[in-house]
Structure formats: structure tokens, C-alpha cells
Amino acid sequence: MVGLIGATSCKKDDENGPVNQTTFDGKAYTIKSSMVQDYGSWDGHYNYDFYLSDATVLDSQADELDGKILIYLELFSAGEERFQTGTFNFDVTGEVDGKNYFNYAELVYDSNNNSKLDEGDTWLEATAGKVTVSGTSPNYTVSYDLTFPNNKKLVGSYTGTHQIYEVGSAYPEGERSSKKRLF
């Protein structure tokens, strides 16, 4: 279990706009925390799961989070030695040998406006998009441009120190496992 996780962010100005900002369906949010679950290698790729949120603490034991948005990105970099930065394209075709890709990304937003994220809020799965990761572990910039049902867009980036937790093999016995959400 990941337990209680505090994360910090860098607040730098960027010529291209605000850092650590994300926009979904016309509404702006400031991303304050991040964590990564390191699932290791599987089938020619290395799996990092990124969690980005406006919550100041991410807690895998909680039933809810104080916040208005949580972004989950399940990224697979080409090669099995370690996670490699680069551009990750949405791909559900299975034709991913030698490519960085993701086939699952999820967004949870505070649809009942109570400033808490829980099972009662809206959960959406991405249908298309691109994620770019740059930097050196644990200091990454994660930029994303994702499309969700009804052509709703999530666009933004987060730069900061990501808390990285080694989870182990993502896929025991070669089968895709169902991963636990934060709550």
C-alpha cells in the first residue's frame, strides 16, 4: 500500500503560460501534487502510473480526497530496463512494439461541487490523446492533451518532484491485472 503521501510542486513562470495548470471542459485547475507507482517491466515495456491532482495529499487508504480533480495516466515506455521519457500516444490497437504508449487514462472531477473526490463524482476514461514526459527521475514535467467522451478536452502540465513508489510487476503471469485506484 502506498499510504499517506505528501507531494510538493515547483511554482515557476513559463513563457508558454502558467505551470502546473490544467483545463477540463473550460474550467481551470492548479495541480498541486503527484505520485508515481512504478510497476516495472512487462512485455517489452516499462510501466509508470502517474497520479496528478489539485489535492495537497494523495492517500491510497482514503475513501475520498480533498480536491476537485484527479488525473490518472498509465504509461508504458519502450524497453524493460527503466522508465524512459518521451511522447506517449493513446493506442488500443495492440501494435505497440518499440513504442511509448498508453491505453488507459482516467479523470475524476468534483461533479457534485463539495470539494471532495469520491466514488460519487464523475469518472471518465480517455478516448484519445497524447502525453509527454520530460526530465530526470524524480523531477519530471508531464504534459497532456487528452480527449474524453462527448469530445471534452483535458489539457495541461505539471512540473515538479514526483513521489515514486515501487509496486512491482504490473502483470503477474503475463495477464493484465486490475489496478487499485487511489480511493
C-alpha positions as CSV (number, residue, x, y, z in Angstrom):
1,M,0.0,0.0,0.0
2,V,1.1,3.5,-0.7
3,G,-0.2,5.1,2.5
4,L,-0.3,8.8,3.1
5,I,1.7,10.7,0.6
6,G,2.6,14.4,0.6
7,A,3.9,16.0,-2.6
8,T,5.3,19.3,-3.5
9,S,5.3,21.3,-6.6
10,C,7.5,23.9,-8.3
11,K,6.0,27.3,-9.0
12,K,7.9,28.8,-11.9
13,D,6.6,31.1,-14.5
14,D,6.7,29.8,-18.0
15,E,6.8,31.8,-21.2
16,N,4.1,29.5,-22.6
17,G,1.7,30.0,-19.8
18,P,1.2,29.0,-16.2
19,V,3.0,25.9,-14.9
20,N,1.0,23.2,-13.1
21,Q,-2.3,24.3,-14.7
22,T,-4.8,22.1,-16.3
23,T,-8.1,22.8,-18.0
24,F,-11.0,20.5,-18.4
25,D,-14.2,21.4,-20.2
26,G,-13.4,25.1,-19.9
27,K,-12.6,25.1,-16.2
28,A,-9.1,25.7,-14.9
29,Y,-7.4,23.8,-12.0
30,T,-3.9,24.1,-10.4
31,I,-2.2,20.7,-10.0
32,K,-0.5,20.6,-6.6
33,S,0.6,17.0,-6.1
34,S,1.8,14.0,-7.9
35,M,2.8,10.4,-7.3
36,V,4.0,7.6,-9.5
37,Q,3.5,3.9,-9.0
38,D,6.4,2.0,-10.6
39,Y,5.1,-1.3,-11.8
40,G,8.3,-2.3,-13.6
41,S,8.7,-4.2,-16.8
42,W,6.2,-6.1,-18.8
43,D,6.1,-7.4,-22.4
44,G,8.9,-5.2,-23.8
45,H,7.8,-2.0,-21.9
46,Y,8.3,-0.3,-18.6
47,N,5.1,0.8,-16.7
48,Y,4.7,4.0,-14.7
49,D,1.3,5.1,-13.4
50,F,1.1,8.9,-12.8
51,Y,-1.4,10.4,-10.5
52,L,-1.8,14.2,-10.7
53,S,-4.2,16.2,-8.5
54,D,-5.1,19.6,-7.0
55,A,-5.3,17.7,-3.7
56,T,-2.4,18.5,-1.4
57,V,-2.2,14.9,-0.2
58,L,-2.8,11.7,-2.1
59,D,-3.8,8.8,0.1
60,S,-4.4,5.3,-1.2
61,Q,-6.2,4.3,2.0
62,A,-8.8,7.1,1.9
63,D,-12.4,6.8,0.8
64,E,-12.1,10.4,-0.6
65,L,-9.6,13.1,-1.4
66,D,-9.8,16.8,-0.7
67,G,-9.7,18.3,-4.1
68,K,-11.6,18.9,-7.4
69,I,-9.6,16.9,-9.9
70,L,-7.5,13.7,-10.2
71,I,-5.8,12.6,-13.4
72,Y,-4.5,9.0,-13.8
73,L,-2.1,8.1,-16.6
74,E,-1.0,4.5,-17.2
75,L,2.2,5.0,-19.3
76,F,4.3,2.3,-21.0
77,S,7.8,3.3,-22.3
78,A,9.6,1.1,-24.8
79,G,12.2,-1.1,-23.2
80,E,12.2,-3.1,-20.0
81,E,15.3,-1.7,-18.2
82,R,13.7,1.5,-16.8
83,F,11.1,4.1,-17.5
84,Q,12.1,6.3,-20.5
85,T,10.8,9.8,-21.0
86,G,9.3,10.9,-24.3
87,T,5.9,11.2,-26.1
88,F,3.2,8.6,-25.3
89,N,0.3,8.3,-27.8
90,F,-3.1,6.7,-27.0
91,D,-3.1,3.3,-28.6
92,V,-5.6,0.5,-28.1
93,T,-4.6,-1.4,-31.3
94,G,-2.0,-3.6,-29.6
95,E,0.6,-2.6,-32.3
96,V,2.9,-1.1,-29.7
97,D,6.3,-3.0,-30.1
98,G,9.1,-0.5,-29.6
99,K,6.7,2.4,-29.0
100,N,5.9,4.6,-26.0
101,Y,2.1,4.4,-25.5
102,F,-0.8,4.5,-23.1
103,N,-4.1,2.6,-23.5
104,Y,-5.8,3.9,-20.3
105,A,-6.1,7.3,-18.7
106,E,-8.8,8.4,-16.3
107,L,-10.1,11.7,-15.0
108,V,-12.2,12.2,-11.8
109,Y,-13.7,15.6,-11.2
110,D,-15.8,17.0,-8.4
111,S,-19.1,16.9,-10.2
112,N,-21.1,17.5,-7.0
113,N,-19.1,20.6,-6.1
114,N,-18.3,19.5,-2.5
115,S,-14.5,19.9,-2.9
116,K,-14.0,16.2,-2.3
117,L,-13.3,13.4,-4.8
118,D,-15.0,10.1,-4.1
119,E,-16.9,7.4,-5.8
120,G,-20.0,9.7,-6.2
121,D,-18.1,12.0,-8.5
122,T,-17.8,11.7,-12.3
123,W,-15.1,9.3,-13.6
124,L,-14.2,9.4,-17.3
125,E,-11.9,7.3,-19.5
126,A,-9.8,9.0,-22.2
127,T,-10.7,8.1,-25.8
128,A,-7.7,9.7,-27.5
129,G,-4.7,11.9,-26.8
130,K,-1.0,12.4,-26.1
131,V,1.2,12.6,-23.0
132,T,4.7,13.9,-23.0
133,V,7.1,13.3,-20.1
134,S,10.5,15.0,-19.9
135,G,13.1,15.5,-17.2
136,T,15.0,13.1,-15.0
137,S,13.6,11.0,-12.2
138,P,12.0,12.1,-9.9
139,N,11.8,15.6,-11.4
140,Y,9.5,15.3,-14.4
141,T,7.4,17.6,-16.5
142,V,4.2,15.8,-17.5
143,S,2.2,17.5,-20.3
144,Y,-1.1,16.1,-21.6
145,D,-3.7,16.7,-24.2
146,L,-6.5,14.2,-23.8
147,T,-10.0,13.7,-25.2
148,F,-12.8,12.2,-23.2
149,P,-16.4,11.3,-24.2
150,N,-18.5,14.0,-25.8
151,N,-15.2,15.5,-27.1
152,K,-14.4,17.1,-23.8
153,K,-10.7,18.1,-23.6
154,L,-8.2,17.9,-20.7
155,V,-5.1,20.0,-21.5
156,G,-2.3,20.9,-19.1
157,S,1.0,20.1,-17.5
158,Y,2.7,19.6,-14.1
159,T,6.4,20.2,-13.3
160,G,7.7,19.0,-10.0
161,T,9.2,16.3,-7.9
162,H,7.1,13.2,-8.2
163,Q,6.9,10.8,-5.3
164,I,7.8,7.4,-6.8
165,Y,6.7,4.1,-5.2
166,E,7.9,0.7,-6.4
167,V,4.9,-1.6,-6.7
168,G,6.5,-4.5,-8.6
169,S,5.3,-6.4,-11.5
170,A,2.2,-4.9,-13.1
171,Y,1.1,-8.1,-14.7
172,P,1.7,-11.4,-12.8
173,E,1.8,-14.5,-15.0
174,G,1.6,-12.3,-18.2
175,E,-2.0,-11.2,-17.6
176,R,-3.2,-7.7,-17.2
177,S,-4.2,-7.1,-13.6
178,S,-6.9,-4.7,-12.4
179,K,-5.1,-2.0,-10.5
180,K,-6.4,-0.3,-7.4
181,R,-7.4,3.3,-7.7
182,L,-6.4,5.7,-5.0
183,F,-9.8,5.5,-3.5
